[in-house]
């Protein structure tokens, strides 16, 4: 499954947790077909296509 990085976050603290959560909500609202999440390994807001019922049957 392909993961897309939307926002790379600096570890220097350039974004607050509130700003990260708002950005995740914004990306989710613009892309309802994506699962949007914070990836702690990449330190980034990422997404991947949502699993559908058809995809899980295959």
MODA-V312590 format. One record per helix or strand of 2 or more residues. SS is the DSSP state (helix for helix, strand for strand). FROM is the first residue (numbers start at 1). TO is the last residue. Records with the same first field share a line. If there is no record, write none. Layout:
SS: FROM-TO, FROM-TO
This chain:
strand: 4-8, 34-39, 44-49
helix: 17-30, 53-57
